[in-house]
Amino acid sequence: MTRQNKTALIIGAGLQGCSIALFLAKAGWKVTLFDKNVAGRHASSVNAGGLRMLLRDWREYPLAQRAMWHWANLDQLVGAAAAKSCEVRLGVSQIALALDEAEMSWAISRAEDMARRNLGQEELLSRDAVRSLLPGVSGRALGGLISRADGHANPAAATRAFREACMAAGAQIVQNCQVQGLAPVGGGGWRVTTPTGNHEGGVLVNCGGAWGADVAAMAGQALPLRTVAPSMMVTARVQPFLGPVVIGIDRPLSFKQSAVGSLVIGGGILGKPCPERDTSFTVMDRMTQSAAATLEAFPALAHAPVLRTWTGLEGATPDGIPFIGPGPGTPDLWHVFGFCGHGFHLSPAVGESVAHSLVSGSLHPMLAPFGCNRFAHGANA
């Protein structure tokens, strides 16, 4: 995987693209990012900002553990002032709440499985422990799982911090620039055609997010991806009562209390994606499911008014983990997309491991489960 030169073109200037650019630029590479909109407009800036090991796919654990170190030491990546603006809060914990016997049984099985894999950061909680940690929780709560080191950050500020850090390191970002075509260059590398002209680089990285499969198709590569629009809502301020982030096991439940007292509520309720128009819309009839799940867990919140809702565009793969690696037969074309709504936490470790792979010419071991050929005929998913 020898490089013709230390130049990289990255399509997509969201959190993943900027993280890769930051590590490559620090390694002395010349990096140019192209974004069809304003950098970080979609999934990167509008997610819940979760920093969690809890309920992760075990294949993501090595990346997630490394990413947790980076979030804890974010000043080393983006500088002290920018890191402070990101409002990183680790150690407040995340809790998966079991509200019926089936969910509690699943939690017990999950804890046992993760212990067998020697991934013991998830701790089983009893009914009494949950009530102690979550004041006001429903009497129906039977227990759950906790990851005590977990927390959250401000996604918009973090996206801005990584963007500014990669530019300070020497990367160039071209915004509102629709990529129109891709072509391999004789002798190695790729050419990207845009309205402002052609650009060539020794390696091309597709961080196209919800449009990642479309970018891959420009290079003649078919990767399965479904575009989704996860929804969020925020309430008016209520009296502070909650420290941990609370997520559901079999319910569309995910919420945290902000520093000012408002509740930020997610839970995987999907809006209407319109990727051809670069936007998405909340489907209000569906949002009642998220509100109902929140009230089932914390009935006392019934009178907290919802102030606004929003959505973001994301790509989901068939097996729920991203594509991270070279395309089939193209060692100088990498795909890094399909994070299924949980890539925010992983981003610094993704940037580091992808950059390490490109600089060294050897695939980083942590990236082995995310290969782009895993859905090929006969491959193991």
C-alpha positions in Angstrom: 0.0 0.0 0.0 2.8 2.4 -0.9 1.7 6.0 -1.4 2.7 8.1 -4.4 2.8 11.2 -2.2 1.6 12.3 1.2 -1.6 14.0 0.0 -5.2 13.1 0.9 -8.6 14.2 -0.4 -11.5 13.7 2.0 -15.1 13.9 1.0 -17.2 15.0 3.9 -16.0 17.5 6.6 -18.0 16.3 9.5 -16.5 14.9 12.7 -15.0 11.8 11.1 -13.5 13.6 8.1 -12.0 16.4 10.3 -10.6 13.9 12.8 -8.9 11.9 10.0 -7.6 15.2 8.5 -6.3 16.3 11.9 -4.2 13.2 12.4 -3.0 13.2 8.8 -2.0 16.9 8.9 -0.1 16.4 12.2 1.7 13.6 10.4 2.9 16.0 7.7 0.3 15.2 5.0 -1.3 17.8 2.8 -5.1 17.3 3.2 -8.1 18.9 1.5 -11.7 18.2 2.6 -14.7 18.8 0.5 -18.2 19.3 1.9 -21.4 19.6 -0.1 -22.9 21.9 2.6 -21.5 23.7 5.6 -19.0 21.4 7.4 -20.6 19.3 10.1 -24.1 20.4 9.4 -25.8 17.0 9.5 -25.2 14.1 11.9 -22.0 15.5 13.5 -23.6 18.6 15.1 -27.1 17.5 15.9 -26.7 14.2 17.8 -27.1 13.6 21.5 -23.3 13.8 22.2 -23.2 10.5 24.0 -19.8 9.2 25.2 -20.6 5.7 26.0 -19.3 2.2 26.3 -22.7 1.0 27.4 -24.5 -1.4 25.0 -21.9 -1.0 22.3 -21.4 -3.8 19.8 -18.4 -5.8 21.1 -16.6 -5.3 17.8 -16.5 -1.5 18.5 -15.0 -1.9 22.0 -11.3 -1.4 21.2 -12.1 1.8 19.2 -14.5 3.0 21.8 -11.9 2.5 24.6 -9.3 4.4 22.7 -11.8 7.1 21.9 -12.6 7.5 25.6 -9.0 8.2 26.3 -9.0 10.9 23.6 -12.2 12.5 25.0 -10.6 12.5 28.5 -7.5 14.3 27.1 -9.2 16.4 24.4 -7.0 19.4 25.1 -4.1 17.4 23.6 -6.0 17.2 20.3 -7.8 20.5 19.9 -6.3 22.8 22.5 -7.4 23.8 26.1 -9.9 26.5 25.2 -11.6 24.5 22.5 -11.7 21.4 24.7 -13.4 23.4 27.5 -16.0 24.6 25.1 -16.9 21.0 24.2 -18.3 20.5 27.8 -17.0 16.9 28.1 -18.5 15.2 31.1 -17.1 11.8 31.8 -17.9 9.7 34.9 -21.5 10.8 35.2 -22.4 7.3 33.8 -24.9 6.0 31.4 -27.7 3.6 32.6 -29.7 1.2 30.5 -33.0 0.9 32.3 -35.0 -2.3 32.5 -38.8 -1.7 33.0 -40.1 -5.2 32.6 -39.0 -8.8 33.1 -37.9 -9.4 29.5 -35.7 -6.4 29.6 -34.2 -7.4 32.9 -33.5 -10.9 31.6 -31.8 -9.4 28.6 -29.7 -7.2 30.8 -28.5 -10.2 32.9 -27.6 -12.1 29.7 -25.8 -9.1 28.3 -23.7 -8.6 31.5 -22.8 -12.3 31.4 -21.8 -12.2 27.7 -19.7 -9.1 28.1 -17.9 -10.6 31.1 -17.1 -13.7 29.1 -15.6 -11.5 26.5 -13.5 -9.8 29.2 -15.3 -6.5 28.5 -16.4 -5.9 32.0 -17.3 -2.2 32.0 -21.0 -2.9 32.2 -22.3 -3.5 35.7 -25.6 -5.1 36.5 -27.9 -2.9 38.7 -30.5 -4.1 41.1 -33.9 -2.5 41.6 -32.7 -0.7 44.7 -29.5 0.5 43.0 -31.4 2.0 40.1 -33.8 3.8 42.4 -30.8 5.2 44.3 -29.1 6.4 41.2 -32.2 7.8 39.5 -34.4 9.8 41.8 -38.0 9.8 40.6 -37.7 6.7 38.4 -40.8 4.7 37.9 -41.7 2.0 40.5 -41.8 -0.4 37.5 -38.0 -0.2 37.2 -36.5 -3.6 37.9 -32.8 -2.8 37.5 -30.5 -2.4 34.5 -26.9 -1.9 33.4 -24.5 0.9 34.1 -21.2 2.0 32.6 -19.8 4.3 35.2 -17.1 6.0 33.2 -19.5 7.1 30.4 -20.9 10.6 29.9 -21.6 13.2 27.2 -20.3 16.2 25.4 -21.6 19.1 23.3 -21.8 17.8 19.7 -21.9 21.2 17.9 -18.9 22.6 19.9 -17.0 19.3 19.4 -17.5 19.4 15.7 -16.4 23.0 15.6 -13.3 22.2 17.7 -12.2 19.4 15.5 -12.8 21.4 12.3 -10.8 24.4 13.6 -8.0 22.1 14.9 -7.5 20.3 11.6 -7.4 23.7 9.8 -4.9 24.9 12.3 -2.8 21.8 11.6 -2.8 22.8 7.9 -5.8 21.0 6.4 -7.9 22.9 3.9 -11.7 22.7 3.9 -13.8 23.6 0.9 -17.4 24.1 1.8 -20.6 24.2 -0.3 -18.7 22.2 -2.9 -20.6 19.2 -4.5 -18.3 16.5 -5.7 -19.3 15.6 -9.2 -17.1 12.7 -10.1 -14.2 10.5 -9.1 -11.6 8.8 -11.2 -8.4 6.9 -10.5 -5.2 8.5 -11.6 -2.6 6.6 -13.5 0.2 5.5 -11.3 -1.9 5.7 -8.1 -4.2 8.2 -6.4 -7.6 9.8 -7.3 -9.0 12.8 -9.1 -12.0 14.5 -7.6 -14.1 16.7 -10.0 -15.9 19.7 -8.4 -17.5 22.9 -9.7 -14.3 24.7 -8.9 -12.1 22.3 -10.9 -10.2 19.0 -10.5 -8.2 18.0 -7.5 -5.8 15.1 -7.2 -4.4 13.3 -4.2 -2.5 10.1 -3.4 -5.4 8.8 -1.3 -9.1 9.5 -1.3 -11.2 9.0 1.9 -15.0 8.8 1.6 -16.6 10.3 4.8 -19.8 11.0 3.1 -22.1 10.1 6.0 -25.7 9.6 4.8 -24.4 10.0 1.2 -21.4 7.7 1.6 -22.9 5.0 -0.6 -23.5 7.5 -3.3 -19.9 8.6 -3.2 -18.8 5.0 -3.3 -21.0 4.4 -6.4 -19.1 7.2 -8.2 -16.1 5.0 -7.9 -18.0 1.9 -9.1 -18.3 0.4 -5.7 -21.6 -0.8 -4.2 -21.9 -0.7 -0.4 -25.3 -1.3 1.4 -26.6 1.7 3.3 -30.0 3.0 4.5 -30.5 6.7 5.1 -32.2 7.4 8.4 -33.2 10.6 10.2 -32.9 10.2 14.0 -35.1 12.7 15.9 -34.4 14.7 19.0 -36.4 17.0 21.2 -35.6 19.3 24.1 -37.9 20.4 27.0 -38.1 23.6 29.1 -35.9 23.7 32.1 -36.9 21.6 35.1 -35.4 21.4 38.6 -32.1 19.5 38.4 -32.7 15.8 39.3 -30.7 13.7 36.9 -26.9 13.1 36.6 -26.6 9.9 34.4 -27.7 9.6 30.8 -30.6 7.1 30.7 -31.3 4.9 27.7 -33.8 2.2 27.0 -33.3 -1.5 26.4 -36.4 -2.3 24.3 -38.0 1.1 24.4 -37.2 4.3 22.4 -35.7 5.9 25.5 -32.6 8.1 25.6 -32.3 11.3 27.6 -30.1 13.4 29.7 -30.5 16.6 31.7 -28.4 19.6 30.5 -26.5 21.9 32.8 -29.3 24.4 32.6 -32.0 21.9 33.5 -33.6 21.1 30.1 -34.1 17.5 29.1 -32.5 16.4 25.8 -34.5 13.4 24.5 -33.7 11.0 21.7 -34.3 7.3 21.6 -34.0 6.4 18.0 -37.4 7.7 16.8 -36.9 8.3 13.0 -38.0 11.3 11.1 -38.4 11.6 7.3 -35.1 11.7 5.5 -34.8 13.7 2.3 -31.1 13.3 1.3 -31.8 14.5 -2.2 -32.7 17.8 -0.7 -29.9 17.7 2.0 -32.5 17.8 4.8 -34.9 15.8 7.0 -38.1 16.4 8.9 -39.5 15.5 12.2 -42.6 13.3 12.0 -44.6 14.6 15.0 -46.8 11.6 15.3 -43.8 9.4 16.0 -42.3 11.7 18.6 -45.1 10.8 21.0 -43.5 7.4 21.3 -40.3 9.0 22.6 -42.3 11.1 25.0 -44.3 8.1 26.2 -41.1 6.1 26.9 -39.7 9.0 28.9 -42.9 9.3 30.9 -43.0 5.5 31.5 -39.5 5.8 33.1 -40.1 9.2 34.9 -43.8 9.8 35.3 -43.2 13.1 37.2 -42.1 14.8 33.9 -45.6 14.8 32.5 -45.9 18.5 32.7 -42.5 19.4 31.2 -43.2 21.2 27.9 -41.3 20.3 24.7 -39.7 23.4 23.2 -38.4 22.1 19.9 -37.6 19.1 17.9 -35.0 18.4 15.2 -33.5 15.6 13.0 -30.2 14.8 11.4 -29.2 12.6 8.5 -27.2 9.4 9.1 -26.4 6.2 7.3 -27.2 2.8 8.7 -25.5 -0.5 7.6 -27.2 -3.9 7.7 -25.2 -5.1 10.7 -25.2 -1.9 12.7 -21.4 -1.1 12.5 -19.7 1.3 10.1 -17.6 0.8 7.1 -14.0 1.7 7.8 -11.3 0.6 5.4 -10.2 0.5 1.8 -12.7 -0.3 -0.9 -12.6 -3.6 -2.7 -9.4 -3.6 -4.8 -8.7 0.1 -4.1 -6.1 0.5 -1.4 -5.9 4.2 -2.1 -9.7 4.7 -1.8 -11.0 4.4 1.8 -14.6 4.4 3.0 -15.4 5.7 6.5 -19.2 6.0 6.9 -22.3 4.2 8.1 -21.9 4.9 11.8 -25.6 4.1 12.5 -26.2 7.0 14.8 -23.4 6.2 17.3 -20.2 7.5 15.7 -19.8 10.7 17.7 -17.9 9.0 20.5 -15.7 6.9 18.2 -14.5 9.8 16.0 -11.1 10.6 17.6 -10.1 6.9 17.6 -11.4 6.5 14.0 -9.3 9.5 12.9 -6.2 8.2 14.7 -6.5 4.6 13.4 -7.4 5.5 9.8 -4.5 8.0 9.7 -2.1 5.5 11.2 -3.2 3.0 8.5 -2.7 5.4 5.7 0.7 6.7 7.0 2.1 3.2 7.7 0.5 1.5 4.7 -0.8 -1.3 7.0 -4.4 -1.7 8.3 -4.7 -0.9 12.0 -5.8 -4.0 13.9 -8.8 -2.2 15.5 -10.3 -1.6 12.1 -10.4 -5.3 11.0 -14.1 -5.8 11.9 -15.3 -2.9 9.7 -14.0 -4.0 6.3 -15.9 -3.0 3.2 -16.1 -6.5 1.8 -17.9 -8.1 4.7 -21.2 -8.3 2.8 -19.6 -9.8 -0.3 -21.0 -13.2 -1.3 -19.7 -15.8 1.1 -18.2 -13.3 3.6 -19.1 -13.4 7.3 -21.2 -10.4 8.3 
